């Protein structure tokens, strides 16, 4: 068993290698990262330490620059590949997969709501400096209040969740301009006196996501850095509402990655460690019909949802490529498809991460192996928003031609 004490101390010298230049090369790089993370994922899950080294791994590998412009040293890739990269990393460590997925979302936030000048500036700086993004944008909390202070806006408030907090270079803040219902996003340095991370994330799963609460006190941002604002007025477009279907596909990606990690880890254990049942009439566990049926059942379900996730991601590509002309109907129909794959990914990931233990057997429940982390990770995050409402979106569309109203969750 690999522990924190005998964890590999060297990683590939990626700086000496050409940067990945194609989707296949980026996926190969992600698999290298997955392999490194998987070696001691159970031990790190139990230790619950802040994942500074893991984020350094994402930076050194170049994965943090996947969506960045090529001319600034980025990969120049698009969302369908980003989702698959998240899936690979999450197969090695669900927490780090989530962090990478959220990083991609917040890196892209400038493109979601920013002006052309803001997009160019943020993407250039973030790619060149390999910034890692966090976000303090929990919609269920009372809004952070923003004060208009002349040439600046000033954020004050508290959020109960702020994923990626202490390991991030920059944090995306969101709040409401005092006396209005106008929401304002801005990217600010994470390490500053006005931001206090409280180190109070102590949940059963996704333990390394640094998702605790944060207090924001007198954080000043120039009006010019308020995303999407020109002369203190927001410039709206339908594309601004793509945040929900995009982050929901990020969720799908690390759910499926965690499930794949659970299944492949269990298959390896069953091949080498699980003993045949003494009354089954077989010498090896892998010869037992119920093992074959279980593995085939879980793999078939997982592969089907992976294929659907890839298809839905490709469907969304046309929207991302033509952001200026997205219609409300395009956006709504895409959200329905996302809701469908989110519902299936939730159910399948929970089933896979729970049922693999039926095949690995009683001895596999030792804490040192940590097989329970896969289920704990999926169960924790799938409670983010009720899956029942995702299925309802699909049903309402099919029965009543009703499109989901853009909200923080649909």
KEGU-516783 format. One record per residue (C-alpha): residue number from 1; residue in three letters; x negated, y negated, z. Coordinates in steps of 0.2 Angstrom, whole numbers, plus 5000, padded with zeros to 4 digits. Layout:
BEGIN
<NUM,"ala",<X,Y,Z>>
...
//
This chain:
BEGIN
<1,"unk",<5000,5000,5000>>
<2,"unk",<4994,4983,4996>>
<3,"unk",<4995,4970,5010>>
<4,"unk",<4990,4952,5013>>
<5,"unk",<4973,4958,5019>>
<6,"unk",<4968,4968,5003>>
<7,"unk",<4977,4957,4991>>
<8,"unk",<4967,4955,4974>>
<9,"unk",<4956,4939,4977>>
<10,"unk",<4953,4936,4958>>
<11,"unk",<4964,4932,4944>>
<12,"unk",<4961,4931,4926>>
<13,"unk",<4950,4916,4920>>
<14,"unk",<4965,4909,4910>>
<15,"unk",<4955,4892,4908>>
<16,"unk",<4942,4901,4898>>
<17,"unk",<4956,4909,4886>>
<18,"unk",<4966,4900,4872>>
<19,"unk",<4983,4895,4878>>
<20,"unk",<4997,4906,4873>>
<21,"unk",<5003,4900,4856>>
<22,"unk",<5019,4911,4853>>
<23,"unk",<5033,4918,4863>>
<24,"unk",<5025,4935,4863>>
<25,"unk",<5009,4928,4870>>
<26,"unk",<5019,4918,4883>>
<27,"unk",<5028,4933,4889>>
<28,"unk",<5012,4943,4890>>
<29,"unk",<5005,4929,4901>>
<30,"unk",<5021,4930,4912>>
<31,"unk",<5019,4949,4914>>
<32,"unk",<5001,4946,4920>>
<33,"unk",<5008,4934,4933>>
<34,"unk",<5021,4947,4937>>
<35,"unk",<5008,4960,4940>>
<36,"unk",<4998,4949,4952>>
<37,"unk",<5014,4944,4962>>
<38,"unk",<5020,4962,4963>>
<39,"unk",<5005,4969,4972>>
<40,"unk",<5009,4961,4989>>
<41,"unk",<5027,4955,4987>>
<42,"unk",<5034,4965,5001>>
<43,"unk",<5020,4959,5013>>
<44,"unk",<5022,4941,5008>>
<45,"unk",<5041,4942,5010>>
<46,"unk",<5039,4948,5028>>
<47,"unk",<5026,4935,5032>>
<48,"unk",<5037,4921,5025>>
<49,"unk",<5022,4909,5023>>
<50,"unk",<5023,4893,5011>>
<51,"unk",<5018,4900,4994>>
<52,"unk",<5004,4887,4990>>
<53,"unk",<4994,4901,4982>>
<54,"unk",<5008,4907,4971>>
<55,"unk",<5012,4890,4964>>
<56,"unk",<4993,4888,4961>>
<57,"unk",<4995,4904,4951>>
<58,"unk",<5009,4897,4941>>
<59,"unk",<4999,4882,4937>>
<60,"unk",<4983,4891,4933>>
<61,"unk",<4992,4903,4921>>
<62,"unk",<4999,4888,4912>>
<63,"unk",<5017,4894,4914>>
<64,"unk",<5022,4877,4922>>
<65,"unk",<5019,4868,4905>>
<66,"unk",<5029,4880,4895>>
<67,"unk",<5042,4867,4890>>
<68,"unk",<5030,4853,4889>>
<69,"unk",<5024,4844,4873>>
<70,"unk",<5010,4853,4863>>
<71,"unk",<5001,4837,4860>>
<72,"unk",<5000,4835,4879>>
<73,"unk",<4994,4852,4882>>
<74,"unk",<5011,4861,4884>>
<75,"unk",<5018,4876,4876>>
<76,"unk",<5031,4867,4866>>
<77,"unk",<5043,4881,4869>>
<78,"unk",<5062,4881,4871>>
<79,"unk",<5075,4887,4884>>
<80,"unk",<5078,4905,4878>>
<81,"unk",<5060,4909,4881>>
<82,"unk",<5059,4900,4897>>
<83,"unk",<5074,4911,4904>>
<84,"unk",<5064,4926,4899>>
<85,"unk",<5048,4920,4907>>
<86,"unk",<5058,4917,4923>>
<87,"unk",<5065,4935,4922>>
<88,"unk",<5047,4942,4920>>
<89,"unk",<5040,4932,4935>>
<90,"unk",<5056,4936,4946>>
<91,"unk",<5053,4955,4943>>
<92,"unk",<5037,4953,4952>>
<93,"unk",<5043,4941,4966>>
<94,"unk",<5061,4934,4966>>
<95,"unk",<5057,4919,4976>>
<96,"unk",<5043,4913,4964>>
<97,"unk",<5054,4917,4950>>
<98,"unk",<5067,4905,4957>>
<99,"unk",<5054,4892,4960>>
<100,"unk",<5048,4893,4942>>
<101,"unk",<5066,4892,4935>>
<102,"unk",<5070,4877,4946>>
<103,"unk",<5054,4869,4940>>
<104,"unk",<5059,4871,4922>>
<105,"unk",<5076,4864,4926>>
<106,"unk",<5069,4848,4934>>
<107,"unk",<5055,4846,4921>>
<108,"unk",<5069,4846,4909>>
<109,"unk",<5080,4834,4919>>
<110,"unk",<5072,4819,4910>>
<111,"unk",<5078,4826,4894>>
<112,"unk",<5095,4829,4901>>
<113,"unk",<5099,4811,4907>>
<114,"unk",<5083,4800,4903>>
<115,"unk",<5081,4787,4889>>
<116,"unk",<5069,4791,4875>>
<117,"unk",<5055,4781,4883>>
<118,"unk",<5058,4790,4900>>
<119,"unk",<5058,4807,4892>>
<120,"unk",<5041,4804,4883>>
<121,"unk",<5033,4797,4899>>
<122,"unk",<5039,4810,4911>>
<123,"unk",<5035,4825,4900>>
<124,"unk",<5018,4818,4895>>
<125,"unk",<5013,4815,4914>>
<126,"unk",<5020,4831,4920>>
<127,"unk",<5012,4842,4907>>
<128,"unk",<4995,4834,4907>>
<129,"unk",<4994,4835,4926>>
<130,"unk",<5003,4851,4928>>
<131,"unk",<5016,4844,4940>>
<132,"unk",<5026,4857,4950>>
<133,"unk",<5044,4850,4952>>
<134,"unk",<5056,4852,4967>>
<135,"unk",<5073,4845,4969>>
<136,"unk",<5084,4838,4983>>
<137,"unk",<5101,4838,4974>>
<138,"unk",<5113,4848,4985>>
<139,"unk",<5130,4843,4979>>
<140,"unk",<5140,4850,4994>>
<141,"unk",<5131,4837,5006>>
<142,"unk",<5137,4820,5009>>
<143,"unk",<5129,4809,4996>>
<144,"unk",<5112,4801,4998>>
<145,"unk",<5116,4782,4997>>
<146,"unk",<5106,4771,4986>>
<147,"unk",<5104,4752,4989>>
<148,"unk",<5101,4740,4975>>
<149,"unk",<5086,4730,4980>>
<150,"unk",<5083,4719,4965>>
<151,"unk",<5070,4727,4954>>
<152,"unk",<5070,4743,4964>>
<153,"unk",<5083,4755,4971>>
<154,"unk",<5081,4763,4988>>
<155,"unk",<5086,4781,4993>>
<156,"unk",<5092,4785,5011>>
<157,"unk",<5100,4801,5017>>
<158,"unk",<5098,4819,5020>>
<159,"unk",<5100,4835,5010>>
<160,"unk",<5102,4852,5018>>
<161,"unk",<5094,4861,5004>>
<162,"unk",<5079,4855,4993>>
<163,"unk",<5071,4870,4984>>
<164,"unk",<5052,4869,4981>>
<165,"unk",<5050,4855,4994>>
<166,"unk",<5032,4857,5001>>
<167,"unk",<5025,4866,4986>>
<168,"unk",<5030,4853,4974>>
<169,"unk",<5021,4838,4967>>
<170,"unk",<5036,4828,4963>>
<171,"unk",<5054,4829,4969>>
<172,"unk",<5070,4825,4959>>
<173,"unk",<5081,4814,4970>>
<174,"unk",<5100,4811,4967>>
<175,"unk",<5111,4799,4976>>
<176,"unk",<5126,4787,4974>>
<177,"unk",<5124,4768,4971>>
<178,"unk",<5131,4760,4987>>
<179,"unk",<5149,4754,4984>>
<180,"unk",<5151,4764,4968>>
<181,"unk",<5153,4782,4961>>
<182,"unk",<5138,4780,4950>>
<183,"unk",<5125,4794,4953>>
<184,"unk",<5107,4790,4950>>
<185,"unk",<5093,4803,4947>>
<186,"unk",<5074,4799,4949>>
<187,"unk",<5058,4808,4950>>
<188,"unk",<5047,4803,4965>>
<189,"unk",<5031,4810,4973>>
<190,"unk",<5034,4823,4986>>
<191,"unk",<5020,4819,4997>>
<192,"unk",<5025,4802,5004>>
<193,"unk",<5031,4795,5021>>
<194,"unk",<5049,4793,5016>>
<195,"unk",<5052,4811,5013>>
<196,"unk",<5052,4823,5027>>
<197,"unk",<5054,4842,5024>>
<198,"unk",<5060,4851,5039>>
<199,"unk",<5054,4868,5037>>
<200,"unk",<5070,4876,5042>>
<201,"unk",<5074,4888,5028>>
<202,"unk",<5076,4905,5038>>
<203,"unk",<5088,4915,5027>>
<204,"unk",<5088,4934,5024>>
<205,"unk",<5082,4932,5006>>
<206,"unk",<5073,4921,4994>>
<207,"unk",<5062,4918,5009>>
<208,"unk",<5048,4909,5000>>
<209,"unk",<5058,4896,4990>>
<210,"unk",<5055,4882,5002>>
<211,"unk",<5073,4878,5002>>
<212,"unk",<5075,4869,5018>>
<213,"unk",<5083,4853,5023>>
<214,"unk",<5075,4836,5019>>
<215,"unk",<5077,4818,5026>>
<216,"unk",<5075,4804,5014>>
<217,"unk",<5071,4787,5021>>
<218,"unk",<5068,4771,5012>>
<219,"unk",<5061,4779,4996>>
<220,"unk",<5059,4765,4983>>
<221,"unk",<5060,4768,4965>>
<222,"unk",<5059,4755,4951>>
<223,"unk",<5075,4753,4941>>
<224,"unk",<5065,4757,4926>>
<225,"unk",<5063,4775,4933>>
<226,"unk",<5081,4777,4936>>
<227,"unk",<5085,4791,4924>>
<228,"unk",<5096,4786,4909>>
<229,"unk",<5098,4768,4915>>
<230,"unk",<5095,4752,4904>>
<231,"unk",<5098,4735,4913>>
<232,"unk",<5105,4744,4928>>
<233,"unk",<5119,4753,4917>>
<234,"unk",<5119,4771,4913>>
<235,"unk",<5120,4777,4895>>
<236,"unk",<5132,4792,4895>>
<237,"unk",<5133,4806,4883>>
<238,"unk",<5141,4824,4883>>
<239,"unk",<5123,4832,4884>>
<240,"unk",<5122,4825,4902>>
<241,"unk",<5134,4838,4907>>
<242,"unk",<5123,4853,4901>>
<243,"unk",<5114,4854,4918>>
<244,"unk",<5127,4866,4925>>
<245,"unk",<5127,4879,4911>>
<246,"unk",<5108,4877,4910>>
<247,"unk",<5104,4880,4928>>
<248,"unk",<5117,4895,4929>>
<249,"unk",<5107,4903,4915>>
<250,"unk",<5092,4900,4926>>
<251,"unk",<5101,4909,4940>>
<252,"unk",<5105,4924,4928>>
<253,"unk",<5087,4925,4923>>
<254,"unk",<5080,4928,4941>>
<255,"unk",<5095,4939,4946>>
<256,"unk",<5091,4950,4931>>
<257,"unk",<5072,4949,4934>>
<258,"unk",<5074,4954,4953>>
<259,"unk",<5086,4969,4947>>
<260,"unk",<5073,4974,4934>>
<261,"unk",<5059,4973,4948>>
<262,"unk",<5070,4984,4959>>
<263,"unk",<5073,4997,4946>>
<264,"unk",<5056,4999,4939>>
<265,"unk",<5048,4999,4957>>
<266,"unk",<5061,5013,4962>>
<267,"unk",<5057,5023,4946>>
<268,"unk",<5039,5022,4950>>
<269,"unk",<5042,5028,4968>>
<270,"unk",<5054,5042,4963>>
<271,"unk",<5041,5049,4950>>
<272,"unk",<5027,5050,4963>>
<273,"unk",<5035,5050,4980>>
<274,"unk",<5053,5056,4981>>
<275,"unk",<5055,5074,4986>>
<276,"unk",<5068,5085,4977>>
<277,"unk",<5083,5090,4989>>
<278,"unk",<5079,5106,4997>>
<279,"unk",<5096,5113,4991>>
<280,"unk",<5096,5106,4974>>
<281,"unk",<5086,5120,4965>>
<282,"unk",<5073,5109,4957>>
<283,"unk",<5055,5107,4961>>
<284,"unk",<5053,5089,4957>>
<285,"unk",<5065,5074,4960>>
<286,"unk",<5064,5068,4942>>
<287,"unk",<5072,5084,4937>>
<288,"unk",<5088,5083,4947>>
<289,"unk",<5103,5079,4937>>
<290,"unk",<5109,5066,4949>>
<291,"unk",<5093,5056,4948>>
<292,"unk",<5094,5056,4929>>
<293,"unk",<5112,5050,4930>>
<294,"unk",<5108,5037,4943>>
<295,"unk",<5093,5030,4933>>
<296,"unk",<5102,5030,4916>>
<297,"unk",<5118,5022,4923>>
<298,"unk",<5108,5008,4931>>
<299,"unk",<5097,5005,4917>>
<300,"unk",<5111,5005,4904>>
<301,"unk",<5120,4992,4914>>
<302,"unk",<5105,4981,4916>>
<303,"unk",<5100,4982,4898>>
<304,"unk",<5117,4977,4893>>
<305,"unk",<5118,4961,4903>>
<306,"unk",<5100,4957,4898>>
<307,"unk",<5105,4958,4880>>
<308,"unk",<5121,4947,4883>>
<309,"unk",<5110,4934,4893>>
<310,"unk",<5098,4933,4878>>
<311,"unk",<5113,4931,4866>>
<312,"unk",<5121,4917,4876>>
<313,"unk",<5104,4908,4878>>
<314,"unk",<5102,4908,4859>>
<315,"unk",<5119,4902,4857>>
<316,"unk",<5115,4887,4868>>
<317,"unk",<5099,4883,4857>>
<318,"unk",<5109,4873,4844>>
<319,"unk",<5116,4862,4858>>
<320,"unk",<5099,4858,4865>>
<321,"unk",<5092,4855,4848>>
<322,"unk",<5106,4842,4843>>
<323,"unk",<5108,4834,4860>>
<324,"unk",<5114,4817,4853>>
<325,"unk",<5129,4826,4844>>
<326,"unk",<5136,4838,4857>>
<327,"unk",<5155,4839,4858>>
<328,"unk",<5165,4842,4873>>
<329,"unk",<5172,4858,4865>>
<330,"unk",<5154,4864,4861>>
<331,"unk",<5149,4861,4879>>
<332,"unk",<5165,4869,4886>>
<333,"unk",<5164,4885,4875>>
<334,"unk",<5146,4887,4880>>
<335,"unk",<5150,4885,4898>>
<336,"unk",<5163,4899,4897>>
<337,"unk",<5150,4911,4889>>
<338,"unk",<5138,4906,4903>>
<339,"unk",<5151,4910,4916>>
<340,"unk",<5154,4927,4909>>
<341,"unk",<5136,4932,4909>>
<342,"unk",<5134,4924,4926>>
<343,"unk",<5148,4935,4933>>
<344,"unk",<5141,4951,4925>>
<345,"unk",<5123,4947,4931>>
<346,"unk",<5129,4945,4948>>
<347,"unk",<5138,4961,4949>>
<348,"unk",<5125,4972,4940>>
<349,"unk",<5110,4964,4950>>
<350,"unk",<5119,4968,4967>>
<351,"unk",<5123,4986,4961>>
<352,"unk",<5105,4989,4955>>
<353,"unk",<5096,4982,4970>>
<354,"unk",<5108,4992,4982>>
<355,"unk",<5109,5009,4973>>
<356,"unk",<5091,5011,4969>>
<357,"unk",<5089,5017,4987>>
<358,"unk",<5100,5032,4983>>
<359,"unk",<5087,5039,4972>>
<360,"unk",<5071,5034,4982>>
<361,"unk",<5078,5042,4997>>
<362,"unk",<5077,5040,5016>>
<363,"unk",<5058,5038,5017>>
<364,"unk",<5058,5023,5006>>
<365,"unk",<5067,5013,5019>>
<366,"unk",<5051,5009,5028>>
<367,"unk",<5048,4991,5031>>
<368,"unk",<5031,4992,5023>>
<369,"unk",<5038,4996,5006>>
<370,"unk",<5051,4982,5008>>
<371,"unk",<5063,4989,4995>>
<372,"unk",<5077,4980,5004>>
<373,"unk",<5070,4963,4998>>
<374,"unk",<5077,4965,4981>>
<375,"unk",<5095,4966,4987>>
<376,"unk",<5092,4953,5000>>
<377,"unk",<5086,4941,4987>>
<378,"unk",<5100,4944,4975>>
<379,"unk",<5113,4943,4989>>
<380,"unk",<5107,4927,4996>>
<381,"unk",<5107,4917,4980>>
<382,"unk",<5122,4924,4972>>
<383,"unk",<5132,4916,4986>>
<384,"unk",<5127,4899,4979>>
<385,"unk",<5144,4898,4970>>
<386,"unk",<5158,4910,4971>>
<387,"unk",<5158,4922,4956>>
<388,"unk",<5177,4923,4956>>
<389,"unk",<5178,4905,4949>>
<390,"unk",<5166,4910,4935>>
<391,"unk",<5178,4924,4930>>
<392,"unk",<5193,4912,4931>>
<393,"unk",<5184,4901,4919>>
<394,"unk",<5183,4915,4906>>
<395,"unk",<5201,4920,4909>>
<396,"unk",<5208,4902,4908>>
<397,"unk",<5199,4900,4891>>
<398,"unk",<5206,4916,4884>>
<399,"unk",<5223,4915,4890>>
<400,"unk",<5226,4896,4889>>
<401,"unk",<5212,4889,4878>>
<402,"unk",<5207,4879,4894>>
<403,"unk",<5189,4873,4894>>
<404,"unk",<5180,4871,4911>>
<405,"unk",<5180,4853,4917>>
<406,"unk",<5162,4847,4919>>
<407,"unk",<5158,4847,4938>>
<408,"unk",<5143,4851,4948>>
<409,"unk",<5148,4869,4947>>
<410,"unk",<5156,4872,4930>>
//
